[in-house]
Amino acid sequence: MRRIVVTQGKISKISGPLVVASGMQEANIQDICQVGHLGLIGEIIEMRRDQASIQVYEETSGLAPGEPVVTTGHPLSVELGPGLISEMFDGIQRPLERFKRQTGNDFLIRGVDILSLDREKKWSFVPSLEVGQAVSAGDILGTVAETKLIEHQIMVPYGISGRLQSIQAGDFTVAETVYEIALESGEVYQGTLMQKWPVRKARPVAKRLIPSEPLITGQRVIDTFFPVTKGGAAAVPGPFGAGKTVVQHQVAKFANVDIVIYVGCGERGNEMTDVLNEFPELIDPNTGESIMQRTVLIAIVV
């Protein structure tokens, strides 16, 4: 088990998004830090003795040597649970709509820490297992109707196994205890509708399937000359202005998939704005609902 130590150091050097802090000998690589008086979010990418090199994910203008750096003792993680679908996030999973409401500003104010999943909204949980059953990682405990199109399956977290001690139906927030599992160690694990997962740790799989079914992208030239399989991968190389982003937009809109996770990384601001404005207005012809009912948008602009 990882030892969690909260460490405070001081900024000794700043070079664009890279900040070097001293007095960080107890910190670990991949720890998330709060940098400077504003508490900018950063990640330790290198350790040399007590010197920590930190990649800051926000604008560093105005930072000065001597300002404090505090580690959280945790790696960069995402919150997984009901509330992801139909949301728009920035690159560190801050929800843009709630960010705007909380700050009262159309721009991303630096140093603002917002929980990724709404802690006030309640979700209706329907159990699929009964008390006393043996469970292990990946077993489906129940479901939540996240949107009209998506039924979210709540599973036993990775590394947890034992006997189901309690489980209840009803309306819960993502932070409330929904079930309890008696572990072999004698401890009781209290589970919620949400899990936190380090972004640099691969999700475990039971079996990797060989792609065999075609992915219908909705673009005839791709489906005819450059077919893609479900579970496969594809790349669209090209110079500036060749239409790579347009192809990405079209595939996200019309491909025969259940869920779309659209990551606009390094996009121009106007292109990402088009996506954010257009997607909520598009209707899925198969369901008659907005395609945002099956989409997660992540906006990382330059």
C-alpha positions in Angstrom: 0.0 0.0 0.0 1.3 3.4 -0.9 2.4 5.6 2.0 0.7 9.0 1.8 2.8 12.0 2.9 1.7 15.6 2.5 4.8 17.7 2.0 5.3 21.4 1.7 8.3 23.0 -0.1 9.1 26.3 -1.8 9.4 27.3 -5.5 13.0 27.7 -6.5 12.7 28.0 -10.3 10.0 28.7 -12.9 10.3 28.1 -16.6 6.9 28.4 -18.3 4.7 25.5 -17.2 7.6 23.8 -15.4 8.2 24.7 -11.8 11.1 23.4 -9.6 10.5 23.2 -5.9 12.9 22.5 -3.1 12.3 20.8 0.3 10.2 18.1 -1.3 12.3 15.1 -0.2 9.2 13.3 1.1 7.2 13.7 -2.1 6.7 11.1 -4.8 6.8 11.2 -8.6 3.2 11.6 -10.0 2.0 13.3 -6.8 -0.5 16.1 -7.4 0.6 19.5 -6.0 -0.9 22.8 -5.2 1.6 25.4 -6.5 1.9 28.9 -5.2 -0.4 31.1 -3.2 -3.1 30.5 -5.9 -2.9 26.7 -5.5 -2.3 26.0 -9.1 -2.7 22.3 -10.0 0.5 20.5 -10.9 2.0 17.0 -11.1 5.5 16.0 -10.0 7.3 14.5 -13.1 10.8 14.2 -11.7 12.6 14.0 -8.3 16.3 14.8 -7.7 17.2 14.7 -4.0 14.8 17.3 -2.5 14.2 19.0 -5.8 10.8 18.3 -7.5 10.1 19.2 -11.1 6.4 20.0 -11.4 4.3 20.1 -14.6 1.7 22.8 -13.8 -1.6 22.4 -15.7 -2.6 26.1 -15.4 -1.1 29.4 -16.4 2.0 30.1 -14.3 2.3 33.9 -14.9 2.6 35.8 -11.6 4.3 32.9 -9.7 7.4 33.8 -7.8 10.3 31.9 -6.2 9.7 31.4 -2.5 5.9 30.7 -2.8 4.7 27.4 -1.2 4.2 24.1 -2.9 2.0 21.5 -1.1 1.6 17.9 -2.3 -1.7 16.1 -1.8 0.0 12.7 -1.5 -2.2 11.3 -4.3 -1.6 10.7 -8.0 -3.6 12.5 -10.7 -6.9 10.6 -10.7 -10.3 10.8 -12.3 -13.7 10.2 -10.7 -15.7 7.4 -12.4 -19.4 7.1 -11.7 -22.9 8.4 -12.7 -22.7 12.0 -13.9 -20.0 11.7 -16.5 -22.3 11.2 -19.5 -23.6 14.5 -21.2 -21.0 16.6 -19.2 -18.3 18.8 -20.5 -14.9 18.8 -18.7 -11.5 20.5 -19.0 -8.3 18.5 -19.2 -8.2 17.8 -15.4 -11.8 16.8 -15.2 -13.3 20.0 -13.9 -16.9 20.3 -15.2 -17.2 23.5 -17.3 -20.8 24.3 -16.5 -20.4 24.1 -12.7 -17.1 25.9 -13.0 -18.9 28.8 -14.7 -21.6 28.9 -12.1 -19.2 28.7 -9.2 -16.8 31.4 -10.4 -19.4 33.6 -12.2 -16.9 33.9 -15.1 -16.8 32.7 -18.7 -13.1 32.0 -18.4 -11.1 29.3 -16.5 -10.0 31.1 -13.3 -6.7 29.8 -12.0 -6.5 27.8 -8.8 -10.2 26.8 -8.6 -10.7 23.3 -7.3 -14.1 21.7 -8.3 -15.2 18.2 -7.6 -15.6 16.3 -10.9 -18.9 14.6 -10.1 -21.8 16.5 -8.5 -22.1 15.6 -4.8 -25.7 16.9 -4.5 -27.5 15.2 -7.3 -29.2 11.9 -6.4 -29.2 8.8 -8.6 -31.7 5.9 -8.4 -29.8 2.7 -7.7 -31.4 -0.7 -8.4 -29.5 -3.7 -6.9 -28.9 -6.8 -8.8 -27.3 -8.9 -6.0 -28.5 -10.0 -2.6 -26.9 -9.8 0.8 -24.7 -12.8 1.6 -23.4 -13.4 -2.0 -19.7 -13.7 -2.6 -18.4 -10.9 -4.8 -15.1 -9.9 -6.4 -13.7 -7.1 -8.6 -15.8 -6.5 -11.7 -19.1 -8.1 -10.4 -22.1 -6.0 -11.2 -23.8 -4.8 -8.0 -26.7 -2.9 -9.6 -27.5 -0.3 -12.2 -28.3 3.5 -12.4 -30.2 5.0 -15.3 -27.7 7.8 -16.0 -29.4 9.1 -19.1 -32.4 8.0 -21.2 -29.9 6.0 -23.3 -27.3 4.8 -20.9 -27.7 2.4 -18.0 -24.7 2.7 -15.8 -23.5 -0.5 -14.2 -22.1 -0.2 -10.7 -19.3 -2.8 -10.2 -17.2 -4.0 -7.3 -13.9 -2.0 -7.4 -10.6 -3.4 -8.4 -8.8 -5.1 -5.5 -12.0 -5.7 -3.5 -13.5 -9.2 -2.8 -15.5 -10.7 0.0 -19.1 -11.3 0.9 -21.9 -8.7 0.4 -22.9 -7.6 3.9 -25.5 -5.0 2.9 -26.9 -3.4 -0.2 -29.9 -1.1 -0.6 -32.1 0.3 -3.3 -33.0 4.0 -3.4 -31.8 7.4 -4.3 -28.1 8.2 -3.4 -25.5 10.8 -4.2 -22.2 9.5 -5.6 -20.5 9.9 -2.2 -23.1 8.1 0.0 -22.6 4.5 1.1 -24.7 2.1 -1.0 -23.3 -1.3 -0.1 -20.9 -2.9 2.3 -18.5 -5.8 1.6 -17.0 -7.9 4.4 -13.4 -8.5 3.4 -11.3 -11.6 4.2 -9.2 -9.5 6.5 -12.2 -8.8 8.7 -12.5 -5.2 7.6 -15.7 -3.9 6.0 -15.4 -2.0 2.7 -18.1 0.8 2.3 -18.8 1.3 -1.3 -20.4 4.2 -3.2 -21.6 4.8 -6.7 -18.2 6.4 -7.5 -14.6 5.1 -7.9 -11.4 7.2 -8.1 -8.8 5.8 -10.6 -5.2 7.0 -11.2 -5.0 8.2 -14.8 -1.6 6.6 -15.4 -2.7 3.1 -14.2 -4.3 0.9 -16.9 -7.8 -0.4 -16.2 -7.7 -4.2 -15.7 -9.4 -6.5 -18.2 -10.6 -10.1 -17.9 -9.9 -10.9 -21.5 -8.8 -9.0 -24.6 -11.1 -9.7 -27.6 -9.9 -9.9 -31.2 -11.7 -7.1 -33.2 -14.1 -8.7 -35.7 -17.1 -6.4 -36.1 -16.8 -3.3 -38.3 -17.3 0.2 -36.9 -19.7 2.1 -39.1 -18.4 5.6 -38.9 -21.2 7.1 -41.1 -18.6 8.4 -43.6 -18.7 6.4 -46.8 -15.1 7.0 -47.9 -13.8 5.8 -44.5 -16.1 2.8 -44.3 -15.3 1.8 -47.9 -11.6 2.4 -48.3 -10.3 2.7 -44.7 -12.6 0.4 -42.6 -12.2 0.4 -38.8 -13.2 -2.4 -36.5 -14.9 -2.0 -33.1 -12.2 -2.3 -30.5 -9.6 -1.2 -33.0 -7.8 2.1 -33.5 -7.3 4.5 -36.4 -5.3 7.6 -37.1 -6.0 10.6 -39.4 -2.6 12.2 -40.2 -2.4 15.4 -42.2 -1.1 19.0 -42.3 -2.8 22.1 -40.9 -6.2 22.7 -42.5 -6.5 19.2 -44.0 -9.7 18.4 -42.2 -8.5 16.1 -39.4 -10.8 17.8 -36.8 -13.8 17.8 -39.2 -13.4 14.0 -39.6 -13.2 13.6 -35.8 -16.4 15.6 -35.5 -18.2 13.5 -38.1 -17.2 10.2 -36.6 -18.2 11.3 -33.1 -21.6 12.4 -34.4 -22.6 9.5 -36.6 -20.6 6.3 -35.7 -22.7 3.3 -34.5 -21.4 3.3 -30.9 -23.1 3.4 -27.5 -20.9 6.0 -25.9 -18.6 8.7 -27.4 -15.8 10.3 -25.4 -14.6 13.3 -27.4 -11.2 14.7 -26.3 -10.3 17.9 -28.1 -6.6 18.1 -27.3 -4.7 21.0 -28.7 -7.7 22.2 -30.6 -8.1 25.8 -31.6 -10.6 27.6 -29.4 -13.1 28.3 -32.2 -13.1 24.6 -33.2 -13.8 23.4 -29.7 -16.5 26.1 -29.3 -18.2 24.7 -32.4 -18.3 21.3 -30.8 -19.6 22.5 -27.4 -22.4 24.5 -29.1 -23.3 22.0 -31.8 -23.3 18.7 -30.1 -26.2 19.4 -27.6 -28.4 20.4 -30.6 -27.8 17.3 -32.6 -30.4 14.5 -32.5 -29.4 10.8 -32.6 -31.6 9.4 -35.5 -31.7 5.9 -33.8 -33.2 7.2 -30.5 -34.6 10.7 -31.2 -32.6 12.0 -28.2 -29.7 14.5 -28.1 -26.4 12.8 -28.8 -25.1 14.4 -25.6 -27.2 11.7 -23.9 -24.3 9.3 -24.9 -21.4 11.7 -25.1 -18.6 13.0 -22.8 -16.8 16.1 -24.0 -13.3 17.0 -22.8 -11.9 20.4 -24.0 -8.2 21.0 -24.0 -7.5 24.1 -26.1 -4.5 26.1 -27.1 
